[in-house]
Amino acid sequence: QSVLTQPPSASGPPGQRVTISCSGSSSNIGSNTVNWYQQLPGTAPKLLIYSNDQRPSGVPDRISGSKSGTSASLAISGLQSEDEADYYCAAWDDSLNGAVFGGGTKLTVL
Amino acid sequence: QITLKESGPTLVKPTQTLTLTCTFSGFSLSTSGVGVGWIRQPPGKALEWLALIYWDDDKRYSPSLKSRLTIIKDTSKNQVVLTMTNVDPMDTATYYCARYHTNSWYGDWFDPWGQGTLVAVSS
């Protein structure tokens, strides 16, 4: 069972906006930054959002992240078929003294 | 360009020791704020962080696996080695290494990741 909690699935038609939630605690999200990773089928994870809401070079601005208290969210607007992937949130946990990941959310573009 | 590549056995027998090597290029593990971590993913399951080594040789391990893991670095060879003792079929997974950034303002994250190497534990 993962330390960070994500919904197992999310979906939406092309062009719509979808959000994925990530719930943690005071020892991880509540006191550290949140990162999001995208894993396309059969490939390695790729950094999508770092430091709660920062996009690495090359990530389109229709993808955004936010954090409030002990929860974080990833939003993808203008859904495209290429967005079909698994999405993972992650953060440092001060109690465990290590990195923790969410259980992953499988995004389906209908 | 920063790249990382994992290497090691594809099949290990239960109770044996698994040794994985991460060979990287495009950065130095002697640079302040840099680290290399290992993360694994059992087939069809979520990512699980295993271990992390920093530029100053500080190390962190997953509490649930700490007794079985050892991480070391060879800065001159641009390599990080992870050993896992007493493997079990539950350790069957794709093992990834990734560069770790630490930043006092922005926090820390893994980027980029290697392609991963699938390790099966079976007799």
Chai-1 contact restraints between the chains, C-beta under 6 A:
chainA,res_idxA,chainB,res_idxB,connection_type,confidence,min_distance_angstrom,max_distance_angstrom,comment,restraint_id
A,S2,B,A46,contact,1.0,0.0,6.0,A-B,restraint_1
A,T33,B,G107,contact,1.0,0.0,6.0,A-B,restraint_2
A,N35,B,W109,contact,1.0,0.0,6.0,A-B,restraint_3
A,A44,B,Y96,contact,1.0,0.0,6.0,A-B,restraint_4
A,A44,B,W113,contact,1.0,0.0,6.0,A-B,restraint_5
A,A44,B,Q115,contact,1.0,0.0,6.0,A-B,restraint_6
A,A44,B,G116,contact,1.0,0.0,6.0,A-B,restraint_7
A,P45,B,W113,contact,1.0,0.0,6.0,A-B,restraint_8
A,L47,B,D111,contact,1.0,0.0,6.0,A-B,restraint_9
A,Y50,B,W109,contact,1.0,0.0,6.0,A-B,restraint_10
A,S51,B,Y106,contact,1.0,0.0,6.0,A-B,restraint_11
A,S51,B,G107,contact,1.0,0.0,6.0,A-B,restraint_12
A,Y88,B,L47,contact,1.0,0.0,6.0,A-B,restraint_13
A,L96,B,P63,contact,1.0,0.0,6.0,A-B,restraint_14
A,G98,B,W49,contact,1.0,0.0,6.0,A-B,restraint_15
A,G98,B,R60,contact,1.0,0.0,6.0,A-B,restraint_16
A,G98,B,S62,contact,1.0,0.0,6.0,A-B,restraint_17
A,A99,B,W49,contact,1.0,0.0,6.0,A-B,restraint_18
A,F101,B,L47,contact,1.0,0.0,6.0,A-B,restraint_19
A,G103,B,A46,contact,1.0,0.0,6.0,A-B,restraint_20
A,G104,B,A46,contact,1.0,0.0,6.0,A-B,restraint_21
